[in-house]
Amino acid sequence: MRTRAAVLCAAAVVAGSFTALPATAAPRAPLRVSPVTWRKCGTADYPTLQCGSVRAPLDHRNPRGKQITLALTRVPHTAAASQGPLLVNPGGPGGSGLSLAGFVASTLPKKVAARYDVIGFDPRGVGKSSPAVDCAPRYFEPVRPDPVPATPALEQANLKRVRSFAAACGEKYANLLPYLDTVSAAQDLDSIRQSLGARRISYLGYSYGTYLGAVYAKLHPDRIHRLVLDSVVDPTGVWYDDNLSQDHAFNDRQRALMAWIAKYDSTYRLGTDPEKVEARWYAMRAALARKPAGGEVGAAELEDTFVPGGYYNGYWPYLAEAFSAYVNGGKTTALVAAYQKFAAVDAAGDNGYSVYSAVQCRDSSWPRDWNQWRKDNWAAYEKAPFMAWNNAWYNAVCAYWPTKTLRPVDITNGKLPPVLLFQATDDAATPYQGGVTVHRLLAGSSLVVEQGGGNHGVTLSGNTCLDTHLAAYLTNGTVPRGHGTADAVCRKTPDPKPLTTKAASTSSRGSALHGLLGFRG
């Protein structure tokens, strides 16, 4: 399985409790950063990829203190004239961007990609950057307790898990955790810029990467050439409130999947009424809570398996087949295979989740009273049961996190060149309001909307209309200018067809991108 525990762009804080610049963003005179030494590290998919690294301060307020290493990749420009580096980030926090550079360079129109050095990077704590963080290996090992704390025993079992994870992080990384936060990661981007010898950078960020990019732009507005934010985090909800908003949006996407399955009843034989299909899904969940499929897929793992369907509808046919095989034939093979493909967490996933937790728990204040979590998440569950408690436990380590917290950055910015935002109206991981809010906060930005789209991460995924706007912007800074909330509106990418039809269930570009973006991110 690939890395599958990295992100749910969550949330926490009361709107308005911002700081213009956390203390970590006020460094003294920086050290001179050495140029990157590049070496060939091409793959079959990305043969021109190069690898390198750069040193950066652990604490940017003390640039001559302890240093960390950031792993980089590059696809160099091939045109005679270059527009400089284009840094790409897949989200998270905790997502590795090393392979994303190859994908972006190979998916952009050739004439556009040729004018950029496309740069991927592993943020501090992630992957091949050093030190890398892994608080509790095999934390997601199945079978986990049922996420819905219907009994005191289940609640205590889940609380024991999250407390032990937070304690393990504090014990293993006491000297590192105070420096795992978005502002520190944003300052790392400037270390990368310096190592590349660039006066300005361009940036393409997905999901959490939109917040990272907006924070960097706040810190260094004069160092932005182009800024593209795709599937935009609402910065006024960082991070607790954003989580609760996600619960409702993911519930809607799960219901969209149920309606899609009902539409193809001749294939899946689960009924033509979406509500009855949904009832059968919850009956499957209850059965798996009693007897996990293959001794591996219980209630928690089933939810984990279906969460990716909320990120990308290209997975719907695989999820529907597994659902149908279990309900109609009592067969577990497809369900276990779907879990292993979409939800099982490997060592890279352990690392991603550790960084995810460290950054989000450090970035902002979280309720420390578990009674508040209990109240808010039962209220969310009543209206959005699909993943309310699953999401709560994914983030509940922040109720017990061992470091002090910062305040979110007020990303309001009137000093930038034109910025281009992309947002699907039915995105679950970063609901639509986030794009609208950031459009308002970034003066002169343009918002391109995929009307009716529900995928998370929409550019370079097969929608020609969206990609045309992206290419024009990266070519010469052209942005659409409209009236009202959106500056341009694109039709959504069509939903997939069942695997048994001649139509392909996913676009190769879409599935490749979402494999790199991961889930929970």
C-alpha positions in Angstrom: 0.0 0.0 0.0 1.1 3.6 -0.6 1.2 6.2 2.1 -2.4 6.5 3.4 -2.4 8.4 6.7 -1.4 11.9 6.1 -4.1 14.5 6.1 -7.7 15.5 6.6 -7.2 19.2 6.5 -8.7 19.6 10.0 -9.3 22.7 12.2 -9.2 24.6 15.5 -9.7 28.1 16.8 -12.2 30.8 17.0 -12.3 33.0 13.9 -10.4 36.2 14.5 -7.8 34.8 16.9 -4.9 35.4 14.6 -1.5 36.6 15.0 0.1 38.6 12.2 3.4 36.7 12.6 4.1 34.0 15.2 7.4 34.3 17.0 9.0 31.6 14.8 8.6 33.9 11.8 11.0 36.6 13.0 14.5 35.2 12.3 17.8 37.1 12.8 20.2 37.5 9.9 20.2 34.2 8.1 23.1 32.1 7.3 24.3 31.9 3.7 22.6 28.8 2.2 24.8 26.6 0.0 23.6 25.8 -3.5 22.0 22.5 -4.1 24.1 19.7 -5.6 21.9 17.8 -8.0 22.3 14.1 -8.9 20.3 11.9 -11.3 17.5 9.9 -9.7 15.1 9.3 -12.5 12.4 6.7 -12.5 10.5 4.9 -15.2 7.7 7.4 -14.9 9.9 10.4 -14.4 13.3 9.8 -16.1 14.6 13.4 -15.9 14.1 13.7 -12.1 17.0 14.9 -10.1 17.6 14.7 -6.3 19.3 17.0 -3.9 19.0 18.5 -0.4 19.4 21.7 1.5 20.3 22.5 5.1 17.9 24.8 7.1 17.8 25.9 10.7 15.7 23.9 13.1 14.7 27.2 14.7 14.6 30.0 12.2 15.0 32.5 15.1 18.4 31.0 15.7 19.8 30.4 12.1 23.3 29.4 13.4 21.9 26.8 15.7 21.0 23.2 15.0 20.3 22.4 11.4 18.0 20.0 9.6 18.1 18.6 6.1 15.3 19.0 3.5 15.1 16.5 0.7 14.5 18.0 -2.8 13.7 16.8 -6.3 13.9 18.7 -9.5 12.8 18.5 -13.2 15.0 21.2 -14.7 13.7 23.6 -17.3 14.5 22.9 -21.0 13.6 26.2 -22.6 16.2 28.9 -23.3 14.4 31.3 -21.0 13.3 30.2 -17.5 10.7 31.6 -15.2 12.6 30.1 -12.2 11.6 27.5 -9.7 8.0 26.2 -9.3 7.7 24.5 -5.9 5.0 21.9 -5.6 3.4 20.5 -2.4 0.7 17.7 -2.1 -0.7 18.7 1.2 -0.8 17.0 4.5 0.8 18.2 6.7 3.0 15.2 6.3 2.8 14.6 2.6 5.9 13.9 0.6 6.3 16.0 -2.5 9.3 14.3 -4.1 7.4 12.4 -6.8 4.9 15.2 -7.3 7.6 17.3 -9.1 7.9 14.6 -11.8 4.1 14.4 -12.1 3.6 18.1 -12.5 6.4 18.5 -14.9 5.1 15.7 -17.1 1.5 16.7 -16.9 1.7 20.4 -17.6 1.7 21.4 -21.3 5.3 20.9 -22.5 5.8 24.6 -23.4 4.8 25.6 -19.9 6.8 23.0 -18.0 9.8 23.7 -20.2 10.1 27.2 -18.6 10.2 26.1 -15.0 12.5 24.1 -12.7 9.8 22.1 -11.0 10.8 21.5 -7.4 9.5 18.8 -5.1 10.4 18.7 -1.4 9.8 16.7 1.7 8.9 19.2 4.4 10.6 19.1 7.8 10.0 15.8 9.6 8.8 14.1 6.4 10.1 11.1 4.4 13.7 11.6 3.2 14.2 14.9 5.1 16.1 14.5 8.3 15.3 14.0 11.0 12.1 12.1 10.0 9.4 11.6 12.6 7.6 8.3 13.5 6.0 8.6 17.0 4.3 5.2 17.2 5.0 2.6 14.4 2.0 0.5 13.5 -0.4 2.9 15.3 -3.1 2.1 12.7 -2.6 -1.7 12.9 -6.0 -3.4 12.5 -8.3 -4.2 14.1 -8.9 -0.9 16.0 -11.7 -0.1 18.4 -15.0 0.9 16.8 -14.7 4.7 16.4 -18.3 5.4 17.5 -18.0 5.5 21.3 -21.4 3.9 21.9 -20.2 2.5 25.3 -17.9 3.9 28.0 -15.5 1.0 27.2 -15.2 2.0 23.6 -14.6 5.6 24.5 -11.9 4.7 26.9 -10.3 2.3 24.4 -10.0 5.1 21.9 -8.9 7.6 24.5 -6.1 5.2 25.6 -4.9 5.0 22.0 -4.7 8.8 21.4 -3.1 9.5 24.8 -0.5 6.9 24.2 0.3 8.4 20.8 0.7 11.9 22.2 2.9 10.6 25.0 5.1 8.7 22.6 5.7 11.8 20.5 6.6 13.8 23.5 9.0 11.2 24.8 10.8 10.6 21.4 10.8 14.1 19.9 10.7 16.5 22.8 13.5 18.7 21.2 11.9 18.6 17.7 8.1 19.0 18.3 8.3 22.8 19.2 9.6 23.4 15.6 7.1 21.3 13.7 4.6 23.9 12.6 3.4 25.7 9.4 5.4 28.9 9.9 8.6 27.0 10.4 7.8 24.9 7.2 7.1 28.2 5.4 10.4 29.6 6.4 12.0 26.4 5.1 10.6 27.3 1.7 12.7 30.4 1.8 15.8 28.4 2.6 15.0 26.3 -0.5 14.6 29.5 -2.5 18.0 30.8 -1.4 19.6 27.4 -2.2 18.2 27.6 -5.7 19.7 31.1 -6.2 16.2 32.5 -7.0 15.0 36.0 -6.2 11.4 34.8 -6.4 9.6 31.4 -6.5 6.4 30.1 -8.0 4.3 27.7 -5.9 1.5 25.1 -6.6 0.0 23.7 -3.4 -2.9 21.3 -2.9 -5.1 21.0 0.2 -3.0 21.8 3.3 -0.4 23.0 0.8 -2.7 26.0 0.1 -2.3 27.1 3.8 1.4 26.6 3.7 1.7 28.6 0.5 -0.5 31.4 1.8 1.6 31.6 5.0 4.8 31.8 2.9 3.2 34.6 0.9 2.3 36.4 4.0 5.9 36.2 5.3 7.6 37.0 2.0 5.1 38.7 -0.4 7.9 40.2 -2.5 9.3 36.7 -3.2 6.3 35.3 -5.0 6.3 35.1 -8.8 3.2 32.8 -9.3 1.0 31.4 -6.6 -1.6 28.6 -7.3 -3.8 27.2 -4.5 -5.9 24.2 -5.4 -8.6 22.9 -3.0 -8.3 25.7 -0.4 -8.1 25.3 3.3 -10.3 27.8 5.3 -7.7 29.6 7.3 -10.3 30.9 9.8 -11.0 27.4 11.1 -7.4 26.2 11.6 -7.8 23.4 12.7 -10.6 22.2 15.1 -13.5 24.0 13.4 -12.4 22.9 9.9 -12.6 19.3 11.1 -16.2 19.6 12.1 -17.0 21.2 8.8 -15.4 18.3 7.0 -17.6 15.8 8.8 -20.7 17.2 7.1 -19.0 17.5 3.7 -17.7 14.0 3.8 -21.2 12.7 4.8 -22.6 14.4 1.7 -19.9 12.8 -0.5 -20.6 9.4 1.0 -24.3 9.9 0.1 -23.3 10.9 -3.4 -21.5 7.5 -3.7 -24.6 5.7 -2.4 -26.7 7.5 -5.1 -24.1 6.6 -7.8 -24.3 2.9 -6.7 -28.1 3.1 -6.8 -27.9 4.4 -10.4 -26.0 1.3 -11.4 -28.2 -1.2 -9.6 -28.0 -3.6 -12.6 -24.3 -3.9 -11.8 -24.1 -3.8 -8.0 -27.5 -5.2 -7.0 -27.8 -3.1 -3.9 -31.0 -1.3 -4.7 -32.2 1.7 -6.7 -33.1 3.9 -3.6 -30.0 5.7 -2.4 -31.3 5.7 1.2 -31.8 2.0 1.2 -28.3 1.5 -0.3 -26.9 3.7 2.5 -28.8 1.6 5.1 -27.2 -1.5 3.7 -23.8 0.1 4.0 -24.4 0.8 7.7 -25.7 -2.8 8.2 -22.4 -3.9 6.6 -20.5 -1.7 9.1 -22.4 -3.2 12.0 -21.6 -6.7 10.8 -17.9 -5.9 10.4 -17.8 -4.4 13.9 -18.9 -7.8 15.2 -16.8 -9.9 12.8 -14.0 -8.1 10.9 -13.5 -9.3 7.3 -10.5 -11.4 7.0 -9.6 -10.6 10.6 -8.5 -7.2 9.2 -11.5 -5.0 8.3 -13.6 -3.9 11.2 -15.8 -0.8 11.5 -12.8 1.6 11.8 -11.0 0.0 8.8 -14.2 0.1 6.7 -14.6 3.8 7.3 -10.9 4.3 6.4 -11.5 2.4 3.2 -14.4 4.5 2.1 -13.0 7.9 3.1 -10.9 8.0 -0.1 -14.1 7.9 -2.1 -14.8 11.3 -0.6 -11.5 12.6 -2.0 -11.7 11.1 -5.5 -14.7 9.6 -7.3 -12.4 7.5 -9.5 -12.3 5.1 -6.6 -16.1 4.6 -6.5 -16.2 1.5 -8.8 -13.7 -0.4 -6.7 -15.5 0.5 -3.4 -18.9 -0.4 -4.9 -17.6 -3.8 -6.1 -16.3 -4.6 -2.6 -19.5 -3.4 -1.0 -21.6 -5.5 -3.4 -19.5 -8.7 -3.0 -19.8 -8.5 0.8 -23.5 -7.8 1.0 -24.7 -10.0 -1.9 -22.3 -12.9 -1.5 -20.7 -12.7 1.9 -17.4 -12.5 0.1 -14.6 -10.6 1.9 -11.7 -10.8 -0.6 -12.6 -7.6 -2.5 -13.2 -5.7 0.8 -9.9 -6.7 2.2 -8.2 -5.8 -1.1 -9.8 -2.4 -1.1 -8.7 -1.8 2.5 -5.1 -2.7 1.6 -5.2 -0.5 -1.5 -6.8 2.6 0.0 -6.5 2.5 3.7 -3.8 0.3 5.2 -0.9 2.4 6.7 2.7 1.5 5.9 5.8 3.0 7.4 5.6 6.1 5.2 2.0 6.5 6.4 3.1 6.3 10.1 5.6 9.1 9.3 3.0 11.2 7.5 0.5 10.9 10.4 3.2 11.8 13.0 4.0 15.0 11.1 0.4 15.7 10.5 -0.3 15.5 14.2 2.7 17.4 15.2 2.0 20.4 12.9 -1.7 20.6 13.4 -1.5 20.2 17.2 1.3 22.9 17.3 -0.3 25.3 14.8 -3.3 26.4 16.9 -5.1 25.8 20.2 -7.3 22.8 20.6 -9.9 22.1 23.3 -8.1 20.4 26.2 -11.4 19.4 27.9 -12.5 16.1 26.5 -16.1 17.0 27.4 -16.0 19.6 24.6 -14.9 17.1 22.1 -17.6 14.7 23.2 -20.3 17.3 22.9 -19.2 18.7 19.5 -18.6 15.3 17.9 -21.8 13.7 19.0 -23.6 16.8 17.6 -21.8 16.3 14.3 -22.5 12.6 14.4 -26.2 13.1 14.7 -26.3 14.9 11.3 -23.2 13.4 9.7 -22.5 9.9 11.0 -20.3 8.6 8.2 -16.9 9.8 9.6 -17.6 12.2 12.4 -16.1 10.0 15.1 -13.4 8.5 12.8 -12.3 12.0 12.1 -12.4 13.0 15.8 -10.1 10.2 16.9 -7.7 11.0 14.0 -7.2 14.4 15.5 -7.9 13.8 19.2 -4.2 13.5 20.0 -4.2 17.3 19.9 -6.3 17.3 23.1 -3.2 15.8 24.8 -0.4 17.2 22.8 2.8 17.9 24.8 3.9 21.2 23.3 2.6 24.8 23.6 0.5 26.0 20.7 0.8 29.0 18.3 -1.9 31.0 16.8 -2.9 30.7 13.1 -1.5 33.2 10.7 -3.8 35.9 9.4 -3.1 35.3 5.7 -4.8 38.6 4.6 -2.6 40.0 1.9 -2.7 43.0 -0.4 1.0 42.9 -1.5 0.9 39.9 -4.0 0.9 39.7 -7.7 -2.3 38.0 -9.1 -3.0 34.7 -7.4 -5.0 31.8 -8.9 -7.3 29.7 -6.7 -9.1 26.5 -7.7 -12.1 25.0 -5.8 -14.7 22.3 -6.5 -18.1 23.2 -5.1 -18.6 19.8 -3.4 -15.1 19.2 -2.2 -15.3 17.4 1.2 -11.8 17.6 2.5 -11.6 21.4 2.0 -15.2 22.6 1.7 -16.1 25.3 -0.8 -16.2 28.1 1.7 -12.5 27.9 2.1 -11.9 29.0 -1.4 -14.4 31.8 -1.1 -12.8 33.0 2.1 -9.2 33.0 0.8 -10.4 34.7 -2.4 -11.6 37.5 -0.2 -8.5 37.6 1.9 -6.0 37.7 -1.0 -6.6 41.0 -2.7 -6.5 40.7 -6.5 -6.8 36.9 -6.5 -9.0 35.0 -9.0 -11.2 32.0 -8.1 -11.9 29.3 -10.7 -14.7 27.0 -9.6 -15.5 23.5 -10.7 -19.3 23.6 -10.5 -20.7 20.4 -9.0 -17.3 18.8 -8.7 -16.6 16.8 -5.6 -13.0 15.8 -6.0 -10.2 17.2 -3.9 -7.3 18.4 -6.0 -8.8 19.3 -9.3 -6.0 20.7 -11.6 -3.9 18.4 -13.7 -6.5 15.7 -13.1 -8.2 15.6 -16.5 -10.5 18.7 -16.5 -9.4 20.6 -19.7 -11.2 23.8 -18.6 -9.4 24.0 -15.3 -6.0 23.1 -16.8 -6.4 25.8 -19.5 -6.6 28.4 -16.8 -3.6 27.0 -15.0 -1.5 26.9 -18.1 -2.3 30.5 -19.1 -1.4 31.7 -15.6 1.9 29.9 -15.4 2.7 31.1 -18.9 2.3 34.8 -18.5 0.3 35.5 -15.3 -3.1 35.7 -17.0 -6.0 35.2 -14.6 -9.8 35.3 -15.3 -11.6 38.3 -14.0 -15.4 37.9 -13.5 -18.2 39.3 -11.4 -19.6 37.7 -8.3 -18.0 35.0 -6.2 -16.2 33.1 -9.0 -14.1 34.6 -11.7 -14.5 31.6 -13.9 -16.7 28.5 -13.7 -15.8 25.1 -15.3 -18.1 22.1 -15.7 -17.2 19.2 -13.4 -15.3 16.1 -14.6 -17.9 13.4 -15.3 -18.5 10.7 -12.7 -16.9 7.3 -13.5 -18.7 4.3 -14.9 -18.7 0.8 -13.4 -15.7 -1.3 -14.1 -17.8 -3.7 -16.1 -18.5 -1.2 -18.8 -16.2 -0.2 -21.7 -15.7 3.3 -20.2 -12.7 3.7 -18.1 -13.5 4.2 -14.4 -10.7 6.7 -13.8 -8.5 8.9 -15.9 -4.9 7.9 -15.7 -4.0 11.5 -14.8 -6.6 11.7 -12.1 -5.7 8.4 -10.4 -2.0 9.3 -10.7 -2.5 12.7 -9.0 -4.6 11.3 -6.2 -2.2 8.6 -5.6 0.4 11.3 -4.9 -1.9 13.5 -2.9 -2.9 10.6 -0.6 -6.0 10.7 1.6 -6.7 12.4 4.8 -5.0 15.2 2.8 
